[in-house]
Amino acid sequence: MTETTTEPYSPVVFVMIDGLRPDAITTADCPTLQDLRRRGAWTFAARSVMPSITLPCHMSIFHSVPPTRHGVTTNIWQPMARPLPGLLDQAKVHGKRCSAIHNWEPLRDLGRPETLEFSWYRNTSATHEGDDEVTDVAIAHILADKPDFAFVYLGTVDTAGHYYGWMSEGYLRQAERDDRNLGRLLAALPATAHVLVHADHGGHERNHGLDIPEDMTIPWLLVGPRVRQGCEIQQPVSLLDTAPTLARLLGIPIPREWEGRCVEEALSEL
């Protein structure tokens, strides 16, 4: 009789907390995000792209090129003049099952049609409790369907910044709420999971989009079995480096068209 062995489920999960400034993590009560600094590799000096607004940032995150290359410079999507594969496209081609759970509709265009095995959207990013449901759905889906890669987008911190002002009391309280949501998600995931958490941009007053430190500086935190613990990353990190790093963790090739690179300093095993 031949014994069959089952590989442990080891998902790669990317959590976006839209509009989260690094100093919000240290100013507000964010024990989950603070714990990620102890358990993983992190920097509070990662860089966004210009213009530092949500859809251009996400196109750069998933395609590893700046807005001058992908052509999306507002929160209205348009097709690329010179298409290149994004992370979702590359993962699909190499047999990975991908999911997206979010509450901001323009994110539906981050990958080509049929790159996702599961997609969930509800327009709740403008409500205080909107990310609670996103987290609930993400936990239930990941545990039941076991995707190889899951993108979980939490949009309410950015909305709070626009409504109350960045670093205001209302903004910080919403950051604390998403820290609790992140804690629930992490507690539900297997110990074999790799989780990357970062923001797309920061903000100042009630806006963002400028080439100033408040808008351009973001937190970037990675944990998992192949990640160094308690490692403050010294090399420069930008949004362009996210897709190559996630591709490395997924075990898929990094397309030559991508301009970012894997943040190898964060990894203990390549």
Secondary structure, DSSP 4 states (H G I P E B T S, - for coil): ------PPP--EEEEEETT--HHHHHHTT-HHHHHHHHHSEEEEEEE--SS-SHHHHHHHHHHSS-HHHH---SSS----SS----HHHHHHHTT--EEEEES-GGGGGSS-TT--SEEEE-S-TTSTTHHHHHHHHHHHHHHHH--SEEEEEE-HHHHHHHHH-TTSHHHHHHHHHHHHHHHHHHHHS-TT-EEEEE-S---BTTB--SSSHHHHEEEEEEESTTB-TTEE--S--BGGGHHHHHHHHHT-PPPTT------GGGBS--
